[in-house]
Amino acid sequence: QVQFVESGGGLVQPGGSLRLSCAVSGIIFSAYDMAWYRQAPGNQRELVAGTIASGSSANYADSVRGRFTISRDNAKNAVYLQMNRLQPEDTAVYYCNSPRRLKYSDYWGQGTQVTVSS
């Protein structure tokens, strides 16, 4: 049974940084692409950043490119999101998932709340 457990969120001032972590179990992690998504109140969930199974390539939403970095550790079954120069519009609940799995499964973890405010 797959599980995604996100952590690392919190309250940070504009311009600050956070590093999110996602522990994954129940799948052959190294075989799956992974991504971070976020959902702000009243908005649909959106893709923030993604990485292929090997971790050698990544893609980013225009709104975070140059500020966020996605990485993964296949030995630890974990994916990370380093977020720098955070802005109030980055406030949201952040989730990890696999775009490949989302084609046939709507399971999501509990997410981790990120609040950017002075």
Beta strands, then each sheet from edge to edge (+ up, - down):
strand 1: 3-7
strand 2: 10-12
strand 3: 18-25
strand 4: 34-39
strand 5: 46-51
strand 6: 58-60
strand 7: 68-73
strand 8: 78-83
strand 9: 92-97
strand 10: 112-116
sheet 1: 1+ 3- 8+ 7-
sheet 2: 2+ 10+ 9- 4+ 5- 6+
end
